[in-house]
Amino acid sequence: MPFHGVLPHRHHLFQPEPLHDIGVNDTHAWRLNPQHRHVYDKLQLALAQGLLAAPCGIDPLSMGINAATPLFVKPMTNLLGMSLDAQATTAGDLSTGQTQCAPGCFWGEYLVGDHTSTDCLVLAGKALWFAHTQGAAEKDQQRPIYWHIGVDLPHLEPTISDIIHTQLPGYTGLCNVEMIGGKVIEMHLRGSNGFFDFYGKHFVPAWVALVDKRLWQGLERIRTGYVYSLFGTAPLPANYAERAATQGVTVVPDTTTLDRRAILYADTLAAAQHVAAILRHP
């Protein structure tokens, strides 16, 4: 099956199937793209942009960083987990051991500003198409509670194009660039699969034609909407689908993220929030 990693309830979106193998989650994308898998190293991405960062074990004070400077700690590479284990701290707390920095993690500058995620169709290292999404300020373990799909962020496109050109020379296909405050924090050799519902019926055929034939004819503007994460571990009520449908919201149970009960798809934020409140307190 050329599309690798498609969840059973999402198969209807991934048509037609490509001739070439395409990974639609990080584990398959990493496996199928040996020449470009280095972008999953978040420490190297930070250093490539001139950000202050180092592996755990390097004392930030020894690099001239003030003890009060805010920093974050997270895994260098994490193919499963949506930034789980990320934590905010200070250079002083790291230096004294008050914040634990586990093996395989790194520390870096604590970035502030809008949290964005952009899917890009790319031909030989050149970005051709952008689908921008903006994360909520409200977080759960550093993860936005919801994402606003289809926002206009043209000011980010030169930076995104440049890092794709420098980090993914020769790459053709779909990739994702995640940013905070205009700085790239993560790159993925796949798209944001949970957002594909908003990209229109021509998106997957255009993606397949790009990979199989190196053919690009453009795409229409994607529609706006919201993808809302219902975090927690309690089971969903028995009639969750019917209750959500009355508000025009689709609820999909999450069977892959341990602490996320479901993903809600809605045209408006108000509808998603209303259904989330019902599901939390049925």
Steps between C-alpha positions, in 0.01 A plus 500: 500500500680819384350723772652373826352569842145602408256439784204279400239773539705737278544278192230688308718814496806333347382449143639439243785285624846600375744282310779597739507419871390794716505507880214693657625481858843574641613142553435404139620836363830462689543143371421585137714816473856413604651798317286755680420348840753733669225765527350302789798608713357804678833596656663529159205704369545745787874531443452543124292812575756647737295429813670426831464127567705204621462135601418418861826487692619837370461758778326807350687728741828376352381642167453847649123476544358694794350283776159670468473437124191291409579175321312186398599134512371233262614189309736557208291260292154377590301322230216415737353731759399850382782673698436298813773544763563860393537732800574865567783591735783750551871479441560514874266212582665288233845586626417406860305188409165629622370419153584153378640478148480136397736324257386552144358844576633848432442849629442810292367853493144535626322647200194721526242600241249331277521122475444403136503185290536513122458213256699549180501322169859496377665426166875430506549713811279789386181578693204536263194510726431595862215406734536706817352414838526696825508339843304617801670689781330257741728197544504152649860392574626752241247371242241743360145405600380581149628599157339758270525369145532718190642822646695747284868519604685622189771667710624154608533359150846639415645348819324168437614492137858572602523226763343246263753601234795463738385197700317298232696534174359264240195407709166464322176445685325632807668640809399692810676795663405592855599842636479718810550872458623453144773251599485138386470255790420178311489360148323185384516304175121470496202730531258569785269209422233623737460815291457333158120513532525875439733486199242416232445207266786596266772499767594130508487461118731803467736356762509163322560662159787698649670191646434261210529731199674816631188678374359814665189686385410694815227464761204699621496677835423269792190559712523624857405299805617367835658179625451475876679250726306354791780401735451258789452129553134464603283305251268686266127482577306239305307753289790736428465493119130587499538780753788652306319475167223728627765774515650416160810351663667169414666310784770241427632294794881516521645150524864600451571782751480358852370812673268634229144371508383632166546749217215736415449646150292816482433799277499739798692514824181559699351173377816305584520650850132430565532133404825462696323628812218249448745212458695595810183516713236278334 
